[in-house]
Amino acid sequence: MTDSSALDPEDRKIVTLARSARARNGVPEGAAVRDETGRTYVAGTVALDSLRLSALRTAVAMAVASGAKSLEAAAVVTDSDTVSDEDRAAVRDLGGPETPVLLAGPDGAVRATVTAG
């Protein structure tokens, strides 16, 4: 478990944004990513009949669609105890293998920090 109060303020911000997206949209996951310029992209789970994306992959897609060249960090708020390989791969594709991915529970407490690699 990571003490959320010890997080960098910018990392705490993306966890808060991810938590807000999850709650606001009533979806299983919320995510946020921060690009190389400090811009943030926030998303929730997409669950359509024809399209299914995790919140983290949606946030990465939003960053790419908005012209981001890299990622500094990512956060996902979920009930899950792990970040899926597919989610880590999406972060790695844009941010590189060392990009930190913060995994937080629905209460916003960061449970783990993993790398995209």
N, C-alpha and C positions, 0 to 999 in steps of 0.2 A: 504494500500500500504506500502511496506517495502522499505526503502531507500537502494538500492543495494550497495551504497558506504559504508554503515554501516555493511555489511555482513562480516563474518569471511572470510579471503582470500581463505580458502579451499572450503567454500560454494560458493563464487563468482566463483571459478574455475569450479565447476560442472555445474553452470548455464551457463557459457561461453561454456563449452564442449557440453552441451545439445543444446544450440542455434546453435553452429557450425554444429552439426549432422543434425539438422532440415534443415538448409540452404544448406549444402553440398549435402544432399540426396533428396532435394525437396519434403519432406514428411510433413504431417500435424503436427507431433510432434517430438521433440527430447528430449532425457532424458539422465541423467547420475546418477550413484550411486557411493558412496564411501564406501569401505568395512572397516573392523576393522583394517586392516594394512595400510590403506591410498591409496590402489590401486583404480583406477576408471575404470568404465565400461560405455561405451557410446553406444547409440542405437537410431535408428529412428523407426517410425511406420513400421510394417510388414503388407503388404496387398496383399497376394497371394490368388488365388482362394481357395486353400485348407488350408490356415493358416492366421489368422488375430490376430495380437497382437499389443497392444499399445506400444509406445516407452518405457514407464516406465516398463511394464511387460517384455519386451525384454531385457532391461538393467539388471533387477533383474535376469532373466534367465541366462544371460551371466555371471553374478557374481557367481551364483550357479554352473554353468558348469565349472567355473575356480577355484572352491574350496573355495570361500568365506564362512566364518562361520557366519558372521553378517554384518549389514550395520550401518554406522554412520550417513549417510544422503542421500537424494535423491533430484533430481531436474527434473522438466519437463517444457519444453517450448512449449506453445500451445496457440491457440486462445480461448480455453475454459476458463470459469471463475471458474471451479472447478476441483479437482482431483477426478476421479471416485472411487467409492467404491472398484471396482475390482483392480485398481492400488494401492490404499492404502492397500488392503489386501495382495498383493504380497510383498510390502515393509514390512508390519507387520510380515509376515511369516518368513522373513529372519532377519529383524532388530529389531522386537519388537514394541509394541504399541506406544512408545515414540519417535520413529525415526522421525526426521523432514523431511517433504516433501516440498520443495520450488516450488511454482507455479509462473512461469514467462511468460510474454507475448513475442511475437516475437521480440520485441526490447531488450529483456534481462532484462527488469525491473521486479523485483520480486513484484508480486501483493499480495501474501499471503504466509504464512508458516503455514502448518497444520501438525498434527501428523498422523502417520500411523494408530493409534488406533481407 
